[in-house]
Amino acid sequence: MKRQTWMCVLLAAVLLTTAGRLAMWPATAAQPLPRSSPAVNTVSDPSPRGNVLRFGMPVTDVGRLDPHLAAGSQDRALADMVFNGLLRYAPGDAPKLEPDLAADIPLFEMVGGRQVWTVHLRRGVMFHAGPMTDAYELTADDVVFSLRKSADPAHCAYAGEYDGMTFEKVDAYTIRIILEKPLSSILFLPKLTDYAGGFIVSKRAVEAMGMEAHRIHPVGTGPFAFKMRIPNEKIMLSAHRQYFRGRPELQGVEIHFSSDITILEADLRRGDLDVIMGSGDKEWIEKMETVGDVAIDTHGVGEVISLYLNTQFKPLHDVRVRRAIAYGIDREAFLSISHPRLVGSAYSQVPVQFLPGGLTPSDAARLDLLYPLNLEKARGLLADAGYPDGFTMDLVASEKRLHRGCFALIVEQLAKIGIDCRITFVPHGAMHRLIRQGLQPMVLYTAWRPNADAYLSRFFHSDAIVVTGSHPDTNFSHYRQIDRLIEAARLEINPEKQIHLWEQAQIRILNDMAAYPIMFTKQCYARKRYVDYGHELSSTMALYPQFTEKTKMTARR
């Protein structure tokens, strides 16, 4: 997609004018829940089978029930069903934004040199009843409380996103968010969405239970309310009958856990599960597509797989060597590793198919940054750099199927230009530790980030250089050349100018060949055909198909 499309999708409702409308986190003592509370772990199973959707995930258990700490796919799915944000990504159609708990998409005004966003809340939004609280109407108190929690690193994994923000209650249904440094709508509005730190929690429930107990029994406003957790087996949710968008079609949802995909598959075939997270294995999808009452759905967001080249590691410190590697790789060959419904080629670090700020294939071709396979040119660049006979690199790789497949191609392809890659395969966790020690000449990494700034800042700003950066993160390229572009784009409040700066940063990365974008991978789910998600499924930030008040099932057969 080009820039104009993104402006229509993400910003049309926001950029009507740039002059539009416009504490500390209180400590709470952790209190034990009463023994009769449904949050207490139990092995009883009173749920009806009739209209309860049973969802299988290939993990051993849920990770975090607090939405502001959600990281794994199972955590994000749970948060998506139990909580709302002020805004939301349209179900199945991210990154399109629409109002959620907010009555409309907020605009900003500049007041005394500071940017002020005013948020007007919907009326009549009800929280779920909790173990120690009755159902009650959401007000500005809950929103201010939640955003202050999100800004506190002790209570939110995404607190850095809310640095320099002040949250104020205006009245029961209005809040102001004041920014020390102005942000464009592209960067600010996602902080208010049903993602990461944007979820709104119940102030009363947290204060009544204490923070730790709320992490055992979360209380939100979403279409489904937390009911019970059976450790290492499942989580049970019930329909929120007072949900502000309407009573859900389903009676509830059960999230079932099993680390063995074959067990989940058998349960789906048998009808004991209705939806499961699928496998990225090509053969698995082809097999499941032959099951008559099962449908396979693939959707974004697209996690980008890139090869990061260490610009400080000899001989990769020479840009000619890095460009030789790029010309020695056949991007299209990597698509054969997985099922064609799950992958697509990437031509910049920011996936333009899912986010503004990346480059299209035609952009890259026009700028001579496509790097099509050209073995003769690759060998010539190596010879010019003083390596006519090539050289040897020792690399670390994950044991995971996708990484093994990628490295098999990398070894095969680079051998044709005289580069001998010797691979040591290690467990995935060990790979993550080793590549952060800063010694690797090349790193293969798969990542999704919610915006272009996050991609560029975390992978290419000098502060993020592994080991030596002031805030070491995932700059495996040891790259320092676009700090000013990243910072200028972050401070630009005109979205079109901001996107242009991100594109310029992408051009510089590709020109210097600090990283070679290979492909993006989608999510894969299998469902019984009687399951209707209630929306078209293109892309979701929640990483699963999304079960909403509109999700329904016909009679199970």
N, C-alpha and C positions, 0 to 999 in steps of 0.2 A: 504494500500500500504506500501511496505517496503521502506527503505532508498534508495535503488538502483533505484527504479522507480522514486522517486522524483528527483534524480540527473539527470535522463534522461529527465524528463518533464521540469524541471525548469532551469537546469543549463548546459545542454549539450552544448548549444551554447555559454555559458559564460566562463566556466572553461577550456578553451583551454590552458591557462597558467596563473599563478598568476602574471606574469610580462608583461601583454598584453599592447595594446595601452591605451594607456591612453589618503561696500556700504550701504550702508544703503539704505532702501526703500525710494524713493523720495516721498515727500508729494505732493498730487494733490488736488487742490481746487475742491470741488463739485460744478458743474455747472448744472443749470436746462436744461433739454432737450427742444428743440423747440416744440411748441404746435403741429406742424404737424408731429412730430416723431411718428412712429408706436409703440414706447414704452409707449406712453401715454395711460392710461387705457381707453377703449372704449367699447361700447356694440354692435358695428356693427360686422357683420360676413360675410366677402366676400369670404370665402374659398369654393372651389369646393368640392363636395361630392365624385366625381368619384374615384380618386386614392389617396385620403388622408386617411391614417390609423387613426382610432379613438380609443383611448386607455383610458379605464376607471379605475380610482383608487379610493378606498374607503376612501378618505380624503376630507376635506372641501376646501383646497386650497394648492398651492405650498408653501413651507416654505422659502427657500433661492434660489435666482437665481445665486448668486455668487458660482461657483463650489468649491471654497476653504472653503465655509461655509456649503456645502451640508451635511445634516444629515439624513433627512427622505427619505423613498423610492422614493417619488415623486421628491425630489431634486436630488437624485442620477441618476434617470432615465433621467431627463432633462439634467444634466451635461454630461451624457454619449452620448447623441445625438448631443449636441451642441459643445463639446470640444474634444480635443485629448490630450494625454500625449506624452512624448518622446518615451515611450514604451506603450504597451497595453496588457491587458489580452486577449488572443485569444477569440473572441466572442463565448460564449456558452461553453468555455473550460478552464475556470480559474482553477488553477493558472498558466497555461502555458503562458509564456511570449513571445512576438515577437516585432520587431521594429514597431514604429508608426510614430511620427514625426522625430525620429532619423533614420538615414540610416541603422544602424545596432545596435546590442546590445553592449553597451560599455564594455570595459575591463579597468583594472587599472594598474598603475605602482606606485612604491614607489619612491618619489623624496624628498631628504633631510629629510627622516624620516616621510614624510606625504604621505597619500594615494591620488592619483590624478586620477580621472576618466575623460576621454576625450570623448565628445559626438559630433558626426558628424551628421548634420541635412540633411534631404531630401531637395532637391531643387524643387521649383515650387509649394510648399504648399501655398494655398491662404486662407487668412482670409475672413470671411463674410463681406459684406458691413455693416456699422453701421449707426446709425442716423446722425453721424457727421463725418464719415470716409468712404472713398471708399474701395473696396476690394484691398488688397495688399499682397505681398509675405511675408511669415514668415521668419524672420532672427534670428540670435543669440541675437539681442537686445530684442526681445519679450521673448525669453526663459530666459535670465538672469533677465529681469524685473519680469517675472512670478515667478521664483524660489525665488527671493528676497521677493516678496509679500507673498509667501508660508511660508517663514521663519519669517514673522512679525506677532506676535500674535494679533495685531490690525486688521489684514486683513485676517487671516487664522485660522480656528479652529484646524489645525493640525500642527501649527508652531513648536511645540516641536520636530517633526520628522526631522527638518532641523537645529537643534542646532549644532553649531560647523562646519558649512559648509560655504565655500566661493565660490561664483559663478563668473566666469570670462569669458569675450568674448575673443576668440582668433582671429577669423575673422568672416565674415558675416554668415558662416555656421558651425562654430565650437565653442564649449564652453568647459571650464574646471570646474570641481567641485572638490574642495580641502577639505579634511576632516581632522579635528584635531585628531580624533580617527578613525582608520580604521574600516571598516565594511565588513562583508562577502557579497557576491553577493545576498544571500538569504534576507538579511536585507536591503541592499542598493538599489537594482534595483526596488523593489516595490515603492520606493519614487519617481520614475520617471514615474510611470504608470498613466493610465487614472483612477485614484482613489484618493480621499481625496485631498492632496495638490499637486498632480502631474499634474493637468490640466494646459495647457498653454493658457493664455489669450492674448488679443491684447493690446500691449503697447500704440499704437496710439489711440485706442478707449478709453482706460481708461484715458489717458492724455487729450483727447479732451473733454470727457464728465464729468470727475471727478468720483471718486470711487463710490459715492452713486448712481449716474445715471447709471453707469455700472451695478449696482445690480438690476436696473429696466429693462435694455435692454442689456443682456450679448452678447459679440461678441467672437466667437471662430472660429475654423477651421473644425468642425465636419461635418458629412453628412447632418445635418439639421441646419438651421439658425433660430434664434428667430425672430418671426414675431409680435406677439401680445399676450397680457394677458387680459382676462376678469375675474376680481377677483371673486373668489368663484365659478367659472364656468369652465374655461378651459384656456389652453395655446396653441397657434398655432405656429407651426414650418413649414418652407418651405424647399424644397430640395435645397441643396447647389450644384449648377450646375457645379462649378469649383472644386468639391471635388477631392482630389488628388488620391483617390482610384477608382474614376469613378463616373459619375453622378448617383445619387440614382434612383432606380426603382420607388419609391414612389414620388408623388408630394409633400407630406408633412405628418406631424403627428399632430394630435390634442390630447392633454392630458386632459381628462374630469374628473372633481371632483364631487364626491357625497359621503357623509358619510354613505349612506344607501346602503348596498350591494344588497338588493332586487331590488332597482332601476337600479343598474348597470346590474344585472342579466336580468331584463326585457328588458333593452335596447339591451343587447347582443342577446337575443332570437329574438327580433324584427328586428335586423340588424342595429340598430342605433349606435351600438358600434361594433368594430371588435375584440378587445382583452380587457379583464378586469383582474385585480388582483382578485384572488379567495379567498374563505374562507378556513380556516384550519379545519372547521367542517366536520366530517366524512360524515354526512348525506348530506351535500351540494355537496360534490364531487360525491357521489353515485348518487344523483339526476341529476347533470349536465352531468354525463357520459351517461345518457339515452337520451340526446338531440342529435338527429342524425347529425346535422350540426355543432356541437360544439366538440372541442377536449380539453382535460385537460392535461396541461403540469406541471410537478413538476421538480424542479431542485435545486441544491445547489446555494449558499453556505449553509452549515448546521449550524444553530445556536444551540449551545450546552446548554442543560438544566442540571444544576448541583445543588446538595444540598450541601451548604457550612456549615461546622460544626465549631462553635466557640470554638477554642481550649483553650480559657481563661475563658469559662463560665462553672461553676460547674453545673452538674457533667461531662459535655463534656470535661473538661480539662484532664480527664483520657482517654488515648488512647483506653483502653479496652471498654469503653462506646461507643466511636465513632465507633470502629470496630463492636460492637454489633449492632449498628444501621445499618451499612452496611450489615451485615449478615441477618438482619431482613427485608431487602427490596428485593422485587422481581423485578429486572430490566425489565424483559420481560413484566410484566403486564402493564407497562406504555405505551407500544406501542399500546395498545387497545384504548387509549384516542383519538387518531387521526387516520386518514386514513393511511393504510400501505404504500401508495405511498409517504407519507409526513414525515415519521419518520424512525429512525434506532437507535439501541442501541449504546451508547458511552461507551468507556472503559478507557478513559483518558480525561483530561481537554482539551487537544489539539486534535481536531477531525482528526484522521489520514486519514480519507477518503478524506479530503480536504486540509490538510496542512502537511508539514514535521515536525516531532518532537513529534508526539504522539505515543501511543502504540496500537498495534493490539490486538484483543481478545486472540490470541495465545501467544503474549508477556505477557499479564497480567496473563493468566493461568499458563504459565511456571514459572512465578515469584510468584505464589500463591497470586496474587493481583486481582483476578477476583471477589472475594466476592460473590459466588453463594448463593442463598437463603438457610439458614441453621438455623432454629429457635432454635434447641437444642444448637448449638454452641453460638448463640446470647444470650440465657438465661444464659448459663454458664459464658460468659464474664461479663455479668451484675452482676451475683452473686459474681464472683471473685473481682469485683470492689466495692462490698459492697451494691449492689442494687438488691437483690434477688426478691423483689416485684416490681421492676421498679420505675418509678418516673413520674412526670408531667412536661410538657413544654408548655408555652404560646408562640404562634407564630403569626406573621402577614403575611397575604397573599394578593395577588392581586385578584380583582374581575374577572379578565379575565378568559375566558373559560378554556384555557389550564392550568392555575395555579390552578383553582378550581379542575380540574380533577386530577392533580398531587397530590394536598394536600388531596383529598378524599382517594387516594390510600395510601399515607403516613400514615394518621391517622389509616386506617384500618389495614395496615401491622404492624405498630409498636405497636398497641394495643395487638397483639398476643404475644409480648415479654414483656408486662407489661408497656410500655411507653405510657402515655396518652398525646396526643397532642391536645391542645385547640387552635383553629384557630379563629382569628379575620380577616374577609375579609374587605378590604378597597379599594377605587379607586386606579387604577394603579399608578397614580402620587403620591398619599399619601403613597403607599407602598414604592416607591423609596425613599421618604424622611425619612420614619421611619427606614428602614433597614440601612441607613447611620448614624444613631445615635449610633450604636455600641452595642446595648443592646440585640440583638436577639440571641438566642441559635443556631438557624438554619435559613438559608436564601435560598430560591429557586430563582434562577436567570437564565435568558436566555440571551446568548450573542454570538455574532460573533466578532472575532478579526482577523486582516489580517495576523498574523504570530504568531509563538509560543512565541516569546519574549513578544509580547503585552499581550497574555493570562497570561503568568507567572508573568510578571512585575505588571500588574494591579490587579491580583487576589491573588498573593502569596508573593510579595516582602513586607518586613516590612514597607517600605516607604509608601505603598498604604493602610495600615490598616485604616479602617474607623475611623474618629475622631482623633485618636492619632498619625497616621503616619505623617511623614514630608510632604508628598504630598497625603493626604487622597483620596482614590479612591474606589476600590471595593474589598479590601481584607477583606471580611466578616468573614473569618476564623481566623483572628488575628494571622496569621501564620508567623513565623520568621526563619524557618529552611533551606530555600534554597536560601537566598540572594546571597551567593557566587557562587552558580551554575548558577543563572540567570545572574549575572554580568560577569562571566567567559564566558558563552555562547555568550553574547552580544558582547564581545570583540574578540571572535574567528573568524578569517577570513577564516579558512578552513571549508567549508560547512559540510563536513562529520563529522568532530570533533564537530562542533557546534550542529548538529542534535543529536549526541551522548550525549552531555551535557543536551540538552533539554529532552531527554529520561530519563536520570538519575534523573532530577528534577521531572518528572512525577512519576517515581518509588518511590521517597521519599514522594511525596504528598499522593500517594495511601497507602504506608506502614504506614504512620502516620494518614491516613484517615482524612486529613484536608478537603477533599471535595469528594463527591460521584457523579461521572458522570452518568447521567441517560440515556439521549438520545439526538439525534440531530433532528431538524425539518427543512424541506425544504420549498422553496417558491412554491406557487401554482398560476397558471394563466389559464384562459379559453380563447379560441380563436375560431373564425369561421374557418372552415376547409379550406377556400380559402386563409387564411393567411399563407405565407411561410416565416419563419424568415430568411432563407438564410444560416443557419448554424445548426449543431446539437446542442442540448441543454442539457448540462450536469451540468454546474455550472457557475454562473456569479457573479463577484464582484459588479456589478451594481444592483443586487437584482431584476432585471426584465429580461424578455427574450432577450432583446437587439434588437433594430431596427437599422439596418445599411443600407449601400448603396445597399446591396443585398436583403433586405427584400422586398417582393412583395405580391400582391394580384391578384388573378384571378377575373373575373367579379363577382360582388355581385349579389346574387339571391334574 
